[in-house]
Amino acid sequence: MATDLLTYSETADRIHVSVSTARRLGRAGRLDEVRVSPGAVRVRLASVERLLQHGYDGQPGGEASAQ
């Protein structure tokens, strides 16, 4: 479903980081990316929620919750 996909701008807003940091998290595999066209990537909402729950380092209360 398209509503389960976020832009990097929307992702950054949800996790309270810059867009460039959100992109770095995607490249590092911390966020699930979906290529929707040759020039467009979206992020799965479930992976954003997982990051918010477990933090950047995979531990509850990790860096994501410290922002």
C-alpha positions as CSV (number, residue, x, y, z in Angstrom):
1,M,0.0,0.0,0.0
2,A,1.3,3.4,-0.9
3,T,0.4,4.8,2.6
4,D,3.0,2.4,4.0
5,L,5.8,4.2,2.2
6,L,7.3,7.6,3.2
7,T,9.5,10.0,1.5
8,Y,12.9,10.7,3.2
9,S,11.5,14.1,4.2
10,E,8.5,12.5,5.9
11,T,10.8,10.0,7.5
12,A,13.2,12.6,8.8
13,D,10.2,14.5,10.4
14,R,9.0,11.4,12.1
15,I,12.4,10.4,13.6
16,H,13.4,14.1,14.3
17,V,16.6,14.1,12.3
18,S,17.8,15.9,9.1
19,V,16.9,14.4,5.7
20,S,20.6,13.6,5.1
21,T,20.8,11.7,8.4
22,A,17.6,9.7,7.4
23,R,19.3,8.9,4.0
24,R,22.4,7.7,5.8
25,L,20.3,5.5,8.0
26,G,18.7,4.0,4.8
27,R,22.0,3.4,3.2
28,A,23.3,1.8,6.4
29,G,20.3,-0.6,6.2
30,R,18.6,0.8,9.4
31,L,15.6,1.7,7.3
32,D,14.0,-0.4,4.6
33,E,14.1,1.4,1.2
34,V,11.9,0.7,-1.8
35,R,12.8,2.1,-5.2
36,V,9.5,3.3,-6.7
37,S,11.1,4.6,-9.9
38,P,14.6,5.1,-11.3
39,G,14.9,8.4,-9.4
40,A,12.7,7.9,-6.4
41,V,13.2,5.9,-3.2
42,R,10.6,5.5,-0.4
43,V,11.0,4.2,3.2
44,R,8.7,1.5,4.7
45,L,6.7,2.9,7.6
46,A,7.2,-0.3,9.5
47,S,11.0,0.2,9.5
48,V,10.6,3.8,10.8
49,E,8.4,2.6,13.6
50,R,10.9,-0.1,14.4
51,L,13.7,2.5,14.5
52,L,11.7,4.6,16.9
53,Q,11.0,1.6,19.1
54,H,14.5,0.3,19.3
55,G,16.7,3.3,18.5
56,Y,19.6,3.6,16.1
57,D,21.7,1.0,17.9
58,G,18.9,-1.6,18.1
59,Q,18.5,-1.1,21.9
60,P,15.3,0.2,23.5
61,G,15.8,3.9,24.3
62,G,18.7,4.2,21.9
63,E,19.8,7.3,20.1
64,A,16.6,7.9,18.1
65,S,14.7,8.4,21.4
66,A,17.4,10.8,22.7
67,Q,16.6,13.4,20.0
